[in-house]
């Protein structure tokens, strides 16, 4: 069984959960140069990936299971099974606007959108889907970082981004004007692997669900 784990803080929290679930993690480090960790006795291995690549490795069968943020999963649009809400890595997708523009619109989202057409984001699929649901036509400007800069220099009217504390928005004089959805880490599975090796993969999912606890460890 192969599991794809994300680099960074999400990967570190993943290892802590795997350990609580009784899965082997000794010597595994998500920030090391080594990218593959094999446990021959347990017949398992971990692949250390960029978070945005985890859904791809799982979808195409390079990994049977993976741990990934719901935000990344939705944006990827990968054809995978979503098994367990792991509860950690909480963040929110929001629409944010410059504070002055929001005040001029009387803090009305409808009034704000009447004069706003360009939206900067790292998550075009999420942004486009949200505004389509609202029946609003917008122009998506995809950026790879420093999204908060776009409204300051006139590149975009609004942004769609993920936030946890909201501190970065505040520091750039932006305010949240609409919530899209909350995102937490999820256990995902390759569809073919889950059917062919159901007992083993389902057992791992159940072990993680128990390790998380009843409140967060919900089936998806």
C-alpha positions as CSV (number, residue, x, y, z in Angstrom):
1,X,0.0,0.0,0.0
2,X,1.3,3.4,-1.0
3,X,0.2,6.7,0.6
4,X,1.0,10.1,-0.7
5,X,1.7,12.7,2.1
6,X,2.0,16.5,1.6
7,X,5.1,18.5,2.5
8,X,4.9,21.3,5.0
9,X,2.8,21.7,8.1
10,X,0.0,19.6,6.8
11,X,2.4,16.7,6.3
12,X,3.7,17.1,9.8
13,X,0.2,16.9,11.2
14,X,-0.5,13.9,9.0
15,X,2.5,12.0,10.5
16,X,1.2,12.7,14.0
17,X,-2.2,11.3,13.1
18,X,-0.6,8.2,11.4
19,X,1.4,7.5,14.5
20,X,-1.8,7.8,16.7
21,X,-3.5,5.4,14.3
22,X,-0.7,2.8,14.8
23,X,0.8,3.1,11.3
24,X,4.6,3.1,10.9
25,X,6.2,6.5,10.7
26,X,9.7,6.1,12.3
27,X,12.2,8.0,10.3
28,X,9.7,9.6,8.0
29,X,10.2,13.4,7.5
30,X,8.1,15.5,5.1
31,X,10.8,18.1,4.8
32,X,13.7,15.8,4.1
33,X,15.4,15.3,0.7
34,X,14.3,11.7,0.8
35,X,10.9,11.4,-1.0
36,X,10.1,7.7,-0.6
37,X,10.0,5.9,2.7
38,X,9.4,2.1,2.6
39,X,8.4,-0.2,5.4
40,X,9.0,-3.7,4.1
41,X,7.6,-5.6,7.1
42,X,4.3,-3.7,7.0
43,X,4.3,-3.8,3.1
44,X,3.7,-0.1,2.9
45,X,5.5,3.1,1.7
46,X,5.0,6.9,1.8
47,X,5.5,9.3,-1.1
48,X,6.4,12.9,0.0
49,X,4.8,15.3,-2.5
50,X,3.9,18.9,-3.0
51,X,0.4,19.3,-1.6
52,X,-1.0,20.3,-4.9
53,X,0.4,17.1,-6.5
54,X,-1.2,14.6,-4.0
55,X,-4.5,14.3,-5.8
56,X,-2.7,13.6,-9.1
57,X,-0.6,10.8,-7.6
58,X,-3.7,9.2,-6.1
59,X,-6.0,9.7,-9.1
60,X,-3.5,8.1,-11.5
61,X,-2.7,5.2,-9.2
62,X,0.9,6.1,-8.2
63,X,-0.5,6.1,-4.6
64,X,-3.4,4.1,-3.2
65,X,-4.2,6.7,-0.5
66,X,-3.3,10.3,0.1
67,X,-3.8,13.1,2.6
68,X,-4.7,16.4,1.1
69,X,-6.5,19.6,2.1
70,X,-10.1,19.9,0.9
71,X,-9.1,23.2,-0.8
72,X,-6.5,21.5,-2.9
73,X,-8.8,18.6,-3.6
74,X,-11.6,20.8,-4.9
75,X,-9.4,22.9,-7.1
76,X,-7.7,19.8,-8.6
77,X,-11.1,18.3,-9.5
78,X,-9.5,14.8,-9.2
79,X,-11.5,11.7,-9.7
80,X,-10.8,10.0,-6.3
81,X,-12.8,8.7,-3.4
82,X,-12.9,11.0,-0.4
83,X,-13.0,8.8,2.6
84,X,-12.4,10.6,5.9
85,X,-12.5,14.2,7.2
86,X,-9.3,14.3,9.2
87,X,-10.3,17.5,11.0
88,X,-6.9,19.3,11.0
89,X,-5.5,22.0,8.6
90,X,-8.7,24.1,9.0
91,X,-9.0,27.1,6.6
92,X,-11.7,28.9,4.8
93,X,-12.3,30.0,1.2
94,X,-13.5,33.6,1.1
95,X,-14.1,36.5,-1.2
96,X,-12.3,39.6,-0.1
97,X,-12.4,43.2,-1.2
98,X,-10.5,46.4,-0.4
99,X,-12.0,47.9,2.8
100,X,-12.7,51.3,1.0
101,X,-14.5,49.6,-1.9
102,X,-16.6,47.5,0.6
103,X,-17.6,50.7,2.5
104,X,-18.5,52.5,-0.6
105,X,-20.8,49.6,-1.5
106,X,-22.6,50.1,1.8
107,X,-21.3,46.6,2.9
108,X,-23.7,45.1,0.4
109,X,-22.3,42.2,-1.6
110,X,-24.8,42.8,-4.5
111,X,-23.8,46.5,-4.7
112,X,-20.1,45.5,-4.5
113,X,-20.5,43.1,-7.4
114,X,-22.3,45.6,-9.5
115,X,-19.0,47.3,-10.1
116,X,-16.6,44.4,-9.7
117,X,-15.7,42.1,-12.5
118,X,-12.1,41.0,-12.1
119,X,-11.2,38.4,-9.5
120,X,-7.6,37.4,-8.7
121,X,-7.0,33.9,-7.2
122,X,-4.8,30.9,-7.0
123,X,-8.0,28.8,-7.2
124,X,-9.8,29.5,-10.5
125,X,-12.0,26.4,-10.3
126,X,-13.3,27.3,-6.9
127,X,-13.8,31.0,-7.7
128,X,-15.5,30.3,-11.0
129,X,-17.8,27.7,-9.5
130,X,-18.8,30.0,-6.6
131,X,-19.7,33.0,-8.8
132,X,-21.5,30.8,-11.3
133,X,-23.7,29.6,-8.5
134,X,-24.4,33.2,-7.6
135,X,-25.3,33.9,-11.3
136,X,-22.5,36.4,-11.6
137,X,-20.2,36.8,-14.6
138,X,-16.6,37.5,-13.7
139,X,-13.1,37.5,-15.2
140,X,-10.7,35.2,-13.4
141,X,-7.1,36.3,-13.1
142,X,-4.9,33.4,-12.0
143,X,-1.9,34.2,-9.8
144,X,0.5,32.0,-8.0
145,X,1.2,34.0,-4.9
146,X,0.7,37.4,-3.2
147,X,-2.9,37.5,-4.2
148,X,-3.5,40.5,-1.8
149,X,-1.4,42.7,-4.0
150,X,-3.8,42.5,-7.0
151,X,-6.4,44.9,-5.7
152,X,-3.8,47.4,-4.5
153,X,-2.3,47.9,-8.0
154,X,-5.6,47.7,-9.9
155,X,-5.0,44.2,-11.4
156,X,-8.3,43.0,-9.8
157,X,-11.3,44.2,-8.0
158,X,-11.6,41.3,-5.6
159,X,-9.7,38.2,-4.6
160,X,-10.7,34.6,-3.7
161,X,-8.3,33.0,-1.3
162,X,-8.0,30.7,1.7
163,X,-7.6,32.2,5.2
164,X,-7.1,30.8,8.6
165,X,-6.8,33.8,11.0
166,X,-7.6,36.6,8.6
167,X,-4.4,38.4,9.6
168,X,-3.0,38.7,6.1
169,X,-6.2,40.3,4.8
170,X,-6.2,42.8,7.6
171,X,-2.5,43.7,7.0
172,X,-3.4,44.5,3.3
173,X,-6.5,46.4,4.2
174,X,-8.8,43.8,2.8
175,X,-12.1,42.5,4.3
176,X,-13.9,39.3,3.9
177,X,-17.2,39.9,2.0
178,X,-18.4,36.4,1.4
179,X,-17.7,32.9,2.7
180,X,-17.4,30.1,0.2
181,X,-16.7,27.0,2.3
182,X,-14.4,25.6,5.0
183,X,-11.6,23.2,4.2
184,X,-9.9,20.6,6.3
185,X,-7.5,17.7,5.5
186,X,-9.1,14.6,3.9
187,X,-8.1,11.0,3.3
188,X,-8.5,10.2,-0.3
189,X,-8.2,6.9,-2.2
190,X,-7.6,5.8,-5.8
191,X,-10.9,4.4,-7.1
192,X,-9.5,1.2,-8.6
193,X,-7.2,0.5,-5.6
194,X,-10.1,1.0,-3.2
195,X,-12.2,-1.6,-5.1
196,X,-9.4,-4.1,-5.6
197,X,-7.9,-3.8,-2.1
198,X,-10.9,-2.7,-0.2
199,X,-10.3,-4.6,3.1
200,X,-6.8,-3.2,3.6
201,X,-7.6,0.4,2.5
202,X,-10.8,0.5,4.5
203,X,-9.0,-0.7,7.6
204,X,-6.5,2.1,7.3
205,X,-9.4,4.6,6.8
206,X,-11.1,3.2,9.9
207,X,-7.8,3.4,12.0
208,X,-7.4,7.0,11.0
209,X,-11.1,7.7,11.8
210,X,-10.7,6.3,15.3
211,X,-7.4,8.3,15.8
212,X,-9.1,11.5,14.9
213,X,-12.1,11.0,17.1
214,X,-15.9,11.0,16.5
215,X,-16.3,14.7,16.1
216,X,-13.9,15.3,13.2
217,X,-13.3,11.8,11.9
218,X,-16.5,11.7,9.7
219,X,-16.9,9.6,6.6
220,X,-17.1,11.8,3.5
